[in-house]
Amino acid sequence: MTVQSDLQKSVAQAESLKGSYDTFATSTLDNAAMKMFQEMSQDMQRHIDSLNARLSYIEKNNPMYQQQQQAKP
C-alpha cells in the first residue's frame, strides 16, 4: 500500500464516521447528546480537511503519482 491509498482510505473512513455522528445528532432528543455529536462531527470535518490537504500535497509533489497521471490516456 502506498501512503496515498492509505490516506484515501482514511478520508473515506473519516467521512463515514462524520455521517454517523450527524445521524446520531439528528436522532436524539437529548440536547446534551445532540450538541456532543454535532461537536464530534465538526471535529471530524477538520480531520477530513487535514487529510485531504495532505493528500493534495502528495498528489502535487510525489513524482510517482505524477508519472501515473501522465501514463493515463
Phi, psi and omega in degrees: 000144177263164177300321181300311181292326176297317178296319179299319177295319180296320177298314180298318179294319179294320178296323177296315178298318178301318177299320178296316179298319178298318179295316179300318182297322181276346184268346185260151175261351181278114183299322179295317179293320179300315179297317180300313181292325177296318178294320178296321178296318178296318176299316181295325178296322176296321177296315179301315179299318179295316179297318179294324177297317179294319178298317178298317179300314181297317181296328180279330190246359182264115181302326180297318179292320180297323177295320179296319180295320180290331182284341180286137180288000000 
